[in-house]
Amino acid sequence: MPEGVEVPEAHGHNRENPLTIPVAVTISILAVLVAIATLFGHRASTEKVILQTKATDHWAYYQAKNIRQREMQSVADILGTLTASDKEKATALREKYLKEVERYAGEKDEISDQAKEFEKERDKVDRQEDRFDAGEVILEIGLIICSLTLLTNRKIFWFSGIGLGVVGFFVTVSGFLLH
């Protein structure tokens, strides 16, 4: 190298601004927390879709049972009103269909309860997803505000970013506390 050319030291900037390292560490921590909040938000979103699909499937199954129950009831009603040449056989057949009606009614109730449980769980996961997403946004804003410290050398941005990071962290954690 020619004489007179100065090569800046690798850490020369850090000596000029003592905030660089602590702010960079804070930004790194906030970035990790954003990634974690994003991950939980995405997982909650996927779980919500799965639960909605299960609830929808159960309601379709419920409707199929309802249709079969009505068909059986119709056949039983027809057998009860028509005059049959073999009265005993018609009565036995009608009883068989009435038992099927009762069976379908019981199965429908169970399926309905399961579908409602999936919907209830979906609603809880939806609220969790909202908390994770809100935590992510607050953490991102905190990260951006923290980075302003490096441009302005004003500690107020660093402290504000840390404060928002703490709020974002607790909003994210609150998603796990929902019942």
BAVO-235949 format. One record per residue: residue in three letters; x, y, z of N, C-alpha, C in turn. Coordinates in nm, 3 decimals. Layout:
N
ALA,X,Y,Z,X,Y,Z,X,Y,Z
...
REM end
This chain:
179
MET,0.083,-0.118,0.000,0.000,0.000,0.000,0.088,0.125,0.000
PRO,0.043,0.226,-0.074,0.121,0.351,-0.074,0.115,0.417,0.062
GLU,0.220,0.489,0.091,0.222,0.563,0.216,0.121,0.675,0.211
GLY,0.068,0.709,0.324,-0.026,0.821,0.331,-0.171,0.777,0.320
VAL,-0.197,0.651,0.283,-0.335,0.602,0.275,-0.369,0.543,0.410
GLU,-0.473,0.593,0.466,-0.514,0.543,0.597,-0.621,0.437,0.579
VAL,-0.604,0.327,0.647,-0.702,0.220,0.646,-0.780,0.232,0.776
PRO,-0.913,0.250,0.766,-0.989,0.264,0.890,-0.987,0.133,0.969
GLU,-0.984,0.148,1.098,-0.988,0.030,1.184,-1.127,-0.033,1.175
ALA,-1.132,-0.163,1.195,-1.259,-0.236,1.183,-1.359,-0.188,1.287
HIS,-1.310,-0.149,1.402,-1.402,-0.108,1.508,-1.393,0.041,1.536
GLY,-1.342,0.115,1.441,-1.325,0.259,1.462,-1.456,0.330,1.487
HIS,-1.561,0.289,1.420,-1.690,0.356,1.435,-1.746,0.337,1.576
ASN,-1.720,0.223,1.635,-1.771,0.195,1.769,-1.710,0.290,1.872
ARG,-1.586,0.332,1.847,-1.523,0.425,1.941,-1.587,0.562,1.932
GLU,-1.633,0.597,1.816,-1.696,0.727,1.797,-1.835,0.732,1.861
ASN,-1.908,0.624,1.852,-2.044,0.620,1.903,-2.058,0.502,2.000
PRO,-2.059,0.530,2.129,-2.067,0.422,2.227,-2.202,0.348,2.226
LEU,-2.300,0.403,2.157,-2.432,0.339,2.152,-2.440,0.228,2.047
THR,-2.346,0.222,1.957,-2.355,0.129,1.844,-2.372,-0.016,1.889
ILE,-2.287,-0.062,1.977,-2.294,-0.203,2.018,-2.421,-0.232,2.098
PRO,-2.454,-0.155,2.203,-2.577,-0.188,2.277,-2.703,-0.177,2.191
VAL,-2.707,-0.081,2.101,-2.824,-0.067,2.014,-2.829,-0.183,1.915
ALA,-2.715,-0.223,1.862,-2.712,-0.336,1.769,-2.757,-0.464,1.839
VAL,-2.714,-0.483,1.961,-2.758,-0.601,2.038,-2.909,-0.594,2.061
THR,-2.958,-0.477,2.098,-3.102,-0.459,2.119,-3.180,-0.489,1.992
ILE,-3.132,-0.438,1.880,-3.197,-0.462,1.751,-3.197,-0.612,1.719
SER,-3.086,-0.679,1.748,-3.078,-0.824,1.723,-3.179,-0.900,1.808
ILE,-3.189,-0.862,1.933,-3.286,-0.928,2.022,-3.428,-0.904,1.972
LEU,-3.457,-0.779,1.935,-3.591,-0.749,1.883,-3.619,-0.827,1.755
ALA,-3.517,-0.841,1.670,-3.537,-0.917,1.545,-3.569,-1.063,1.574
VAL,-3.503,-1.121,1.673,-3.532,-1.259,1.711,-3.675,-1.269,1.766
LEU,-3.713,-1.173,1.850,-3.849,-1.175,1.905,-3.954,-1.158,1.795
VAL,-3.925,-1.074,1.695,-4.017,-1.059,1.580,-4.032,-1.193,1.509
ALA,-3.919,-1.261,1.488,-3.924,-1.391,1.420,-4.007,-1.492,1.498
ILE,-3.992,-1.492,1.629,-4.068,-1.585,1.714,-4.217,-1.552,1.709
ALA,-4.250,-1.424,1.722,-4.391,-1.383,1.716,-4.452,-1.417,1.580
THR,-4.375,-1.397,1.474,-4.421,-1.430,1.339,-4.447,-1.579,1.326
LEU,-4.355,-1.659,1.378,-4.371,-1.804,1.373,-4.500,-1.848,1.443
PHE,-4.521,-1.797,1.564,-4.642,-1.835,1.638,-4.768,-1.785,1.566
GLY,-4.760,-1.667,1.507,-4.875,-1.615,1.431,-4.909,-1.703,1.313
HIS,-4.807,-1.747,1.241,-4.830,-1.834,1.125,-4.885,-1.971,1.168
ARG,-4.831,-2.023,1.275,-4.880,-2.153,1.324,-5.025,-2.142,1.371
ALA,-5.057,-2.034,1.439,-5.195,-2.014,1.484,-5.288,-2.001,1.364
SER,-5.242,-1.931,1.262,-5.324,-1.915,1.141,-5.351,-2.050,1.076
THR,-5.250,-2.133,1.066,-5.267,-2.266,1.008,-5.360,-2.351,1.093
GLU,-5.341,-2.345,1.224,-5.428,-2.423,1.314,-5.573,-2.378,1.304
LYS,-5.593,-2.247,1.290,-5.729,-2.194,1.277,-5.796,-2.250,1.152
VAL,-5.723,-2.254,1.041,-5.779,-2.308,0.916,-5.812,-2.456,0.933
ILE,-5.725,-2.530,0.998,-5.751,-2.673,1.019,-5.875,-2.694,1.104
LEU,-5.886,-2.616,1.211,-6.003,-2.630,1.299,-6.132,-2.590,1.227
GLN,-6.125,-2.486,1.144,-6.243,-2.445,1.068,-6.283,-2.556,0.971
THR,-6.186,-2.619,0.909,-6.213,-2.728,0.816,-6.278,-2.846,0.889
LYS,-6.227,-2.878,1.007,-6.286,-2.986,1.086,-6.430,-2.953,1.125
ALA,-6.453,-2.829,1.167,-6.589,-2.788,1.204,-6.682,-2.797,1.083
THR,-6.635,-2.750,0.969,-6.715,-2.755,0.846,-6.745,-2.899,0.807
ASP,-6.645,-2.985,0.817,-6.666,-3.126,0.786,-6.771,-3.188,0.878
HIS,-6.763,-3.154,1.006,-6.861,-3.209,1.101,-7.001,-3.156,1.072
TRP,-7.012,-3.028,1.034,-7.145,-2.975,1.001,-7.201,-3.042,0.874
ALA,-7.114,-3.072,0.778,-7.159,-3.145,0.658,-7.204,-3.286,0.696
TYR,-7.130,-3.349,0.785,-7.167,-3.483,0.833,-7.299,-3.477,0.909
TYR,-7.315,-3.373,0.989,-7.440,-3.351,1.062,-7.556,-3.339,0.963
GLN,-7.536,-3.262,0.858,-7.641,-3.244,0.758,-7.674,-3.375,0.688
ALA,-7.573,-3.456,0.659,-7.597,-3.587,0.596,-7.680,-3.676,0.689
LYS,-7.648,-3.674,0.817,-7.726,-3.753,0.914,-7.869,-3.699,0.923
ASN,-7.883,-3.569,0.917,-8.015,-3.508,0.923,-8.100,-3.550,0.802
ILE,-8.038,-3.550,0.686,-8.109,-3.593,0.565,-8.152,-3.739,0.576
ARG,-8.061,-3.823,0.624,-8.097,-3.965,0.641,-8.206,-3.983,0.745
GLN,-8.200,-3.907,0.852,-8.303,-3.915,0.956,-8.439,-3.879,0.896
ARG,-8.441,-3.774,0.817,-8.569,-3.732,0.755,-8.619,-3.836,0.656
GLU,-8.528,-3.897,0.583,-8.569,-4.003,0.490,-8.631,-4.120,0.566
MET,-8.566,-4.159,0.673,-8.618,-4.270,0.754,-8.753,-4.234,0.815
GLN,-8.766,-4.111,0.861,-8.894,-4.066,0.918,-9.002,-4.066,0.812
SER,-8.968,-4.026,0.691,-9.066,-4.026,0.581,-9.113,-4.167,0.548
VAL,-9.019,-4.259,0.541,-9.055,-4.398,0.512,-9.141,-4.454,0.625
ALA,-9.104,-4.425,0.749,-9.184,-4.473,0.864,-9.324,-4.413,0.859
ASP,-9.334,-4.285,0.824,-9.466,-4.221,0.814,-9.550,-4.285,0.703
ILE,-9.488,-4.313,0.591,-9.560,-4.377,0.480,-9.608,-4.516,0.521
LEU,-9.521,-4.592,0.586,-9.559,-4.726,0.630,-9.672,-4.721,0.734
GLY,-9.677,-4.613,0.811,-9.782,-4.600,0.912,-9.916,-4.558,0.854
THR,-9.917,-4.500,0.738,-10.043,-4.451,0.681,-10.100,-4.541,0.573
LEU,-10.016,-4.619,0.508,-10.065,-4.706,0.402,-10.124,-4.835,0.459
THR,-10.218,-4.888,0.387,-10.274,-5.017,0.425,-10.191,-5.124,0.355
ALA,-10.132,-5.210,0.433,-10.045,-5.313,0.377,-10.118,-5.447,0.378
SER,-10.080,-5.532,0.283,-10.140,-5.665,0.279,-10.087,-5.750,0.395
ASP,-9.962,-5.726,0.435,-9.906,-5.796,0.550,-9.882,-5.694,0.660
LYS,-9.981,-5.675,0.744,-9.981,-5.572,0.848,-9.864,-5.591,0.945
GLU,-9.834,-5.714,0.985,-9.726,-5.740,1.081,-9.590,-5.702,1.022
LYS,-9.571,-5.739,0.897,-9.445,-5.707,0.831,-9.428,-5.556,0.816
ALA,-9.535,-5.487,0.781,-9.532,-5.342,0.766,-9.503,-5.276,0.901
THR,-9.564,-5.327,1.009,-9.542,-5.271,1.143,-9.398,-5.295,1.187
ALA,-9.345,-5.412,1.161,-9.207,-5.443,1.198,-9.109,-5.354,1.119
LEU,-9.139,-5.336,0.992,-9.054,-5.251,0.908,-9.060,-5.106,0.955
ARG,-9.178,-5.060,0.993,-9.195,-4.923,1.043,-9.116,-4.904,1.172
GLU,-9.120,-5.003,1.261,-9.044,-4.995,1.386,-8.893,-4.988,1.358
LYS,-8.850,-5.065,1.259,-8.709,-5.063,1.222,-8.667,-4.922,1.178
TYR,-8.751,-4.860,1.095,-8.720,-4.725,1.048,-8.727,-4.623,1.161
LEU,-8.817,-4.638,1.254,-8.827,-4.547,1.368,-8.703,-4.558,1.458
LYS,-8.650,-4.680,1.473,-8.526,-4.697,1.549,-8.410,-4.627,1.479
GLU,-8.408,-4.634,1.348,-8.304,-4.565,1.271,-8.317,-4.414,1.290
VAL,-8.440,-4.365,1.293,-8.464,-4.221,1.317,-8.403,-4.181,1.451
GLU,-8.426,-4.260,1.554,-8.371,-4.231,1.687,-8.218,-4.236,1.686
ARG,-8.165,-4.336,1.617,-8.018,-4.350,1.611,-7.956,-4.227,1.543
TYR,-8.015,-4.187,1.430,-7.963,-4.070,1.360,-7.976,-3.943,1.445
ALA,-8.083,-3.932,1.519,-8.102,-3.815,1.606,-7.990,-3.809,1.711
GLY,-7.958,-3.923,1.772,-7.851,-3.927,1.872,-7.715,-3.897,1.811
GLU,-7.690,-3.953,1.692,-7.562,-3.928,1.625,-7.549,-3.782,1.585
LYS,-7.659,-3.723,1.543,-7.657,-3.581,1.504,-7.616,-3.494,1.622
ASP,-7.671,-3.523,1.740,-7.638,-3.443,1.858,-7.488,-3.451,1.890
GLU,-7.434,-3.571,1.880,-7.292,-3.590,1.908,-7.206,-3.516,1.806
ILE,-7.243,-3.527,1.681,-7.169,-3.459,1.574,-7.179,-3.308,1.591
SER,-7.296,-3.260,1.624,-7.316,-3.116,1.648,-7.229,-3.067,1.762
ASP,-7.222,-3.143,1.870,-7.137,-3.106,1.984,-6.990,-3.099,1.943
GLN,-6.947,-3.196,1.863,-6.807,-3.196,1.817,-6.780,-3.074,1.729
ALA,-6.872,-3.044,1.638,-6.854,-2.928,1.550,-6.847,-2.799,1.632
LYS,-6.933,-2.786,1.732,-6.931,-2.667,1.818,-6.800,-2.657,1.896
GLU,-6.746,-2.771,1.936,-6.619,-2.772,2.009,-6.505,-2.727,1.918
PHE,-6.507,-2.773,1.792,-6.406,-2.727,1.696,-6.418,-2.576,1.673
GLU,-6.540,-2.526,1.665,-6.560,-2.382,1.646,-6.511,-2.303,1.767
LYS,-6.536,-2.357,1.884,-6.490,-2.291,2.007,-6.337,-2.285,2.009
GLU,-6.274,-2.395,1.975,-6.127,-2.399,1.972,-6.074,-2.306,1.862
ARG,-6.141,-2.302,1.748,-6.101,-2.213,1.639,-6.106,-2.067,1.684
ASP,-6.211,-2.032,1.758,-6.224,-1.894,1.807,-6.112,-1.858,1.903
LYS,-6.073,-1.954,1.987,-5.961,-1.929,2.080,-5.832,-1.908,2.002
VAL,-5.807,-1.993,1.904,-5.685,-1.982,1.824,-5.687,-1.852,1.743
ASP,-5.805,-1.809,1.701,-5.818,-1.681,1.629,-5.775,-1.565,1.719
ARG,-5.816,-1.568,1.845,-5.776,-1.463,1.939,-5.625,-1.470,1.964
GLN,-5.570,-1.592,1.973,-5.425,-1.606,1.989,-5.352,-1.547,1.869
GLU,-5.402,-1.579,1.751,-5.339,-1.529,1.629,-5.337,-1.376,1.630
ASP,-5.446,-1.315,1.673,-5.452,-1.169,1.681,-5.345,-1.114,1.775
ARG,-5.327,-1.181,1.889,-5.225,-1.136,1.986,-5.084,-1.152,1.928
PHE,-5.059,-1.265,1.864,-4.927,-1.287,1.805,-4.898,-1.184,1.696
ASP,-4.998,-1.157,1.613,-4.980,-1.058,1.507,-4.958,-0.918,1.564
ALA,-5.034,-0.882,1.667,-5.017,-0.751,1.730,-4.879,-0.742,1.793
GLY,-4.836,-0.847,1.861,-4.702,-0.849,1.921,-4.594,-0.833,1.815
GLU,-4.613,-0.900,1.702,-4.517,-0.889,1.592,-4.505,-0.745,1.544
VAL,-4.619,-0.681,1.523,-4.618,-0.542,1.473,-4.551,-0.449,1.573
ILE,-4.585,-0.462,1.700,-4.526,-0.375,1.803,-4.375,-0.398,1.812
LEU,-4.333,-0.523,1.805,-4.190,-0.553,1.808,-4.119,-0.494,1.686
GLU,-4.181,-0.502,1.570,-4.121,-0.445,1.449,-4.107,-0.294,1.461
ILE,-4.209,-0.230,1.514,-4.202,-0.084,1.532,-4.090,-0.050,1.631
GLY,-4.081,-0.127,1.739,-3.973,-0.107,1.835,-3.836,-0.123,1.772
LEU,-3.822,-0.221,1.685,-3.697,-0.245,1.615,-3.661,-0.125,1.527
ILE,-3.758,-0.075,1.454,-3.734,0.040,1.366,-3.697,0.165,1.447
ILE,-3.770,0.188,1.554,-3.740,0.305,1.636,-3.602,0.292,1.699
CYS,-3.566,0.172,1.741,-3.432,0.149,1.795,-3.325,0.184,1.692
SER,-3.348,0.145,1.569,-3.248,0.171,1.465,-3.230,0.320,1.439
LEU,-3.330,0.400,1.471,-3.315,0.545,1.456,-3.206,0.600,1.548
THR,-3.177,0.529,1.655,-3.071,0.570,1.748,-2.937,0.578,1.674
LEU,-2.913,0.483,1.585,-2.786,0.480,1.512,-2.775,0.596,1.414
LEU,-2.887,0.646,1.367,-2.886,0.759,1.273,-2.881,0.893,1.344
THR,-2.940,0.900,1.462,-2.954,1.030,1.530,-2.865,1.045,1.653
ASN,-2.813,0.935,1.703,-2.735,0.934,1.827,-2.817,0.985,1.946
ARG,-2.945,0.967,1.941,-3.032,1.011,2.052,-3.083,0.887,2.125
LYS,-3.056,0.884,2.254,-3.092,0.767,2.336,-3.244,0.750,2.350
ILE,-3.319,0.856,2.332,-3.465,0.847,2.348,-3.523,0.743,2.252
PHE,-3.464,0.733,2.131,-3.513,0.633,2.036,-3.480,0.492,2.084
TRP,-3.363,0.476,2.142,-3.324,0.345,2.194,-3.417,0.303,2.307
PHE,-3.439,0.393,2.402,-3.527,0.362,2.514,-3.672,0.339,2.468
SER,-3.716,0.417,2.372,-3.852,0.399,2.318,-3.864,0.263,2.249
GLY,-3.761,0.227,2.173,-3.761,0.096,2.106,-3.762,-0.018,2.205
ILE,-3.684,-0.003,2.312,-3.682,-0.106,2.416,-3.820,-0.116,2.481
GLY,-3.880,0.001,2.511,-4.014,0.001,2.572,-4.117,-0.067,2.483
LEU,-4.115,-0.035,2.354,-4.208,-0.101,2.262,-4.177,-0.250,2.251
GLY,-4.049,-0.284,2.256,-4.012,-0.426,2.252,-4.068,-0.502,2.371
VAL,-4.062,-0.440,2.488,-4.118,-0.504,2.608,-4.269,-0.521,2.594
VAL,-4.336,-0.416,2.545,-4.482,-0.424,2.525,-4.513,-0.534,2.423
GLY,-4.441,-0.535,2.311,-4.463,-0.637,2.208,-4.440,-0.777,2.259
PHE,-4.337,-0.792,2.343,-4.308,-0.923,2.402,-4.426,-0.971,2.487
PHE,-4.477,-0.883,2.572,-4.586,-0.923,2.660,-4.717,-0.943,2.584
VAL,-4.740,-0.868,2.478,-4.859,-0.890,2.396,-4.849,-1.028,2.330
THR,-4.731,-1.063,2.282,-4.711,-1.195,2.221,-4.733,-1.305,2.325
VAL,-4.673,-1.289,2.442,-4.687,-1.391,2.548,-4.834,-1.403,2.591
SER,-4.907,-1.293,2.588,-5.048,-1.298,2.630,-5.131,-1.390,2.539
GLY,-5.083,-1.414,2.417,-5.153,-1.507,2.329,-5.157,-1.648,2.385
PHE,-5.057,-1.684,2.465,-5.054,-1.817,2.525,-5.144,-1.826,2.647
LEU,-5.183,-1.714,2.702,-5.260,-1.713,2.826,-5.411,-1.711,2.803
LEU,-5.452,-1.705,2.677,-5.596,-1.701,2.646,-5.660,-1.837,2.669
HIS,-5.782,-1.834,2.717,-5.856,-1.959,2.741,-5.980,-1.963,2.657
REM end
